[in-house]
Amino acid sequence: MPHAMAATGVQEERCCLPGGNSLRAHGALLAVAFIWGASFPLVKIALDDASPLLFLALRFLLATLLALPLFPALRGRWVRGELAGGMALGVLLGGAFIFQTLGLAQTTPSRSAFLTSLYVVFVPLLSLPVTGHRPRAASWCGAILALGGLALMTRDGALFRWQPGDLLTLGCALAFALHILGVGLLTARHDFRRLFVVQIATAAVLLAMVTPLEAVRWQPSSRLAGAVLLTGGLATTLAFYVQNKVQSRTSAARTAIIFAMEPVFAALVIALLAGGHWDLSRTQTLGAALIVGGLLVAALGTRASDPQAPSGPGAGPRRRTASSP
């Protein structure tokens, strides 16, 4: 819980009109969402040759190896909470993927996509008890618009009929929400490089441990190797490095809304690969427009000053005041 809460009570989330640090942070997080969306076709191809948990374990193990240049940052004195915080983030991240994978085996892909997207609402719901920040009205409006858009993009005729994998998938959404909140909270206090390396390595170990929970399928191929290399390098190492570096410059609620752009980017990339053929229906296109609208509402509807983030690639804990988030 932030030190400021004891001094000033419950705070409103400090995020603002795009400008300065927050504008760059929003652009970087939007790039992360694009990378994840663009990697969707690669993941789909890879799952033809490997079981999901095995593919994820390989992806995160590679990401851990690619993070080796950051290992010198692990030397020296550790601030209390850095190791435990990084491990907690890794458990949440790995757990989210595990719940999603196991839940998907017992529900439909569209239901899984929608239930996973509930993290967009879980983040503002949990923001106050977890971080002490009360989300602003603009963040709530943006989250609701984005959730409505996601519902339209992933609509399922049996959406409100309970299925066995739904509880696991809700656990995935909760874990993703707590991960976003945790990254925002911890990177504002600690060296983001240490948190990044520890969480990626923790997630890799966790995923490797649970791989036997499903029927392991492994068919070595060049397309599987390419998918592991690209998703491990870009969608894992680079994407989570960027998230850990910049998220403390904006709010967790806004981060969640930005990440909701992932399926929109996936649809755009798939359309480009199909020679410009737009595969979404009118209803799904309306859903994509609502997600973009939610992002704009959250980005433009708040008036406050930017939170001051640590500067430099290895900035440690920033100086905190009674008004700091």
N, C-alpha and C positions, 0 to 999 in steps of 0.2 A: 504494500500500500504506500503511495507517495508520501514523503515527509510533509508535503504542503497540506495534506488533508488535515493533519493535526493542528496546523496553524490557522487555516482559513476555512475548514469545513469542506463540504462537497463542492467540487469545481465543475463548471461547464467545460466541455471539451474545447481545447484551444486550437482552433483551425480556422482558416480564413480564406478570404478571396485569394485566388492563385496569384502569387507574386514572390519573387525572391526564392528562398529555399524551398517553400512549399510547392511552387510551380515546378521546380526541377524534380522534387520528390514525386509529385503526381505524374510527371512525364516518365520517370524511371519505373514507377510501379505499373503504369500503363504498358510500358515496354515488356515488363514481366508477364502481364496478362496476355500480351500478344504472343510471346514466346510459348507460353503454355497452350494457348489456343492453336498456334501453328504446329505444335508438336503432336496434336491429336491424331492426324493421319499416320504419323510414325508409330505411335503407340498401338494403333489399331493393327498395323502391319506386323509389329513385333509380337503381338499376342497370338498370331497364327502359328508362331514357332516356339513360344515359351509360355508357361503358365504365369498368371498375373503376379503372384507374390515373388516368384523367381525372377521375373523381369524387373520388378521394383528393387529387389535385393541387389541385382547386378547394377542397376542404375545408380543406387546410392553408394554402393561400394566403389564404383568408378568415380563418383563425385567426391568421395572422401580422398581418393588418390589424387585427384586434380586439385584438391585443396591443400596438398602438401606444401606448396610455396608459402602458405600462411602459417605453417607450423612454428617458424621462429617467433611469431606473436604469442605462442604459448609459453615461451620462456619468461623468466622473471617472476616477480611476486604477483600472485593472483589476488584480486579483491574478493572479499567474502561474498559468496553467492554466485560467482561466475561459473564455476564448474557445475554446481547443482542446477543453476538456471539453464545452462546450455543442455544438460542432460534432460531436464524437464521438457524443454522445447523439442528435443529429439524424440522423446517418448510420445508427445502429442502429435508430432508430424508423422512419425512412423505408425502410430496407432490409428491416425485418421485414414491412412492408405490401407491399413489392414482391415479396419471396419468396413471401408468402402468395398474392398475386394470380396470379403466374405459375404457381405450383404448383397452384393450384385448377383451372387450365385443363387439367391433365393428371392429375387424380385426382378422387375423388368428394367431395362436400361433407362427408359424415360423416367420412371419413378425414382430410380437411384440418382439420376441427374438432378431432379427437382428437390428431393429430400436433402441431398448434399448441399444444394444452394441455400438451404435455410441458414447457413452460417452468416449470410448477409443480414439476417434479422437477429440471430443469436449474439452477434458482436455488440450492437447497441444495447441489447437486453442485459448482457453481462458486463458491460463497460463500467457501470457504477459500482457493483460489488467487487469487481476484480481490480480496477484501476483507480476508483474514486472519481472518475470523470463522468459527468452527465452529458450524454450526446445532445447536440443541439437539434432544434426542430428540422433544420435543413437535412441533417443526416438521416433522421427518421423518415422524412418524406422521400429522400433518395433511395433509402433501403426498401421502402414499401413499393416504390415504382419498379425498382430493379427486381424485387421478388415477383411482382406481377408479371413482368416481362419474362422472367425465367420460367414461370408457370406456363405461359403461352408457348414458349419455345420448346418445352419438354412435355407438353400436354399429353395426358393418358386418359383414355375413357374410364379406366378403373382407378383413377388417382386416389379416391377416398375409400377404397377397399383395402383393409389392412392385409399385408402380406408378411410372411415369416422374416424376410430380410430387412424389413423397414426399420426395426429397432436398431439393428447394427448400423444401418445407413444414417439414422439420426445421431448415433454415437460418433460417426464420422464427421457430420456437420458440427457437432459440439466440439470435437477435438480440433477441427480447423479453426473454429471461432476462438477457442482458448489459445491456440498457437498464434493467431494474429494479435490478440490482446497481449500475450506474453512477449512477443517480439517488440511491440511498441513500448512496453513497460521496461523491459530489461535492457534494450539497446540504448535507452536514454540514460542508463546508469553505468553500464559496463562497456568494455571494449567489444565492439560488435564482431570483430574478427574471431575472438575466442569463442563467443557464443555461437557463431556460424559453424566453426570447425567442430566443436563438441556436439552440436545438435545433428549435423549431417552424419558424423561417425556413429552417434547413438542410434539414429534412425536406421542406418545400414546394418548395425549389429542386430537390432530388434527385428528387422525384416528378414534377415538371414535365419534367425532363430525360429521364426514362425512359418517359413517356407514349406516345411513338411505338413502343415495343416491342410493343404490342398494337394490333389494329385499332381505331382511334379511332372511337367511336360517340357522337353528340351530337344529342339531340333536345330542344331547349329546351321547358320546360313549367313550369307553376306548382308542380307537385309536386316536380320536380327542384330548383327554386330553394328551395322550403321545406326540402327534405332537406339541401341544402348549408348553408343558414342555421342550421338546428338542430344538425346534426352538427358544423359548423365552430365554432359558438358554444358549445354545451354539451359535446358529446362530445370536442372537441379543445381549444379555448381554456380553458374552465373546468376540464375533467377533468384535463388535464396540468398546469395551474397548481396545482391542489389537490395532485396527486401530488408535484410538485416542492417544494411548501411543507411538506408534513407527513411525507413518507416517512422522513426522517431520525430521526423520533421512534419508529420501530418497526424491525423487521428486514426485510430483503429477502425472506426465506423466508416470513414471515407476510404480507407484501404480496402475494406471488404467490398464496398460498392465498385471500386476500380477493378478488383479481381473478378467481379461479376461479368466483366466484359469478355472473359475468356471464351464462352460459347459463341459470342458474336464474332470474335476474331477467327474462331475455328470455322464457322460457316463461311466467312469471307475467303479464307485460305482454300477451303474445299471447293468453293465456286471458282476461284482462280485456277486451281489444278484441273477443274473440269472444263476449262476453256471458256469461262465466263458464265456457265450455267448456274443460276441461282436455285438451289435445291429446297429452299424453305417455302412453306405455304404462306398465304397472306397473313394468317393468324400468327405464324411463327415470326414473320417479318415485323408485324406489329409488336411482338414481344421483344425483338431485338431493338426496336425504336424506343420502347419503354425503358430498357436497360440503359441505353444512351441518355435518355431523358433523366433517369434517376441519377446518373453520374453528373450531368450538368447541374441539376438542382443542388446536389450535395457540394459541388465545386464552387458554385456561384452564389449560393444562398446564405453564406455565413459571413459575418463581418466581425473580425477580430484580428489581432496581430499574430504573426507566425510564431510558433514555438521556436526557441533558439536551439539548434542541434549542435552536437559536438562537431568541430571541423577537423579535417584531415582524416586519412584512412585508418589511423589507429587511435583516434581520440578516446580517452578513457572517460570516467564519470565526469559529467559536467557539473559546474558549480550550481547548487540548488538554492533557490530563494523561496520565500513564502508564497510567491505567485507562480512558481514553476510548476508544470504539470508533473 
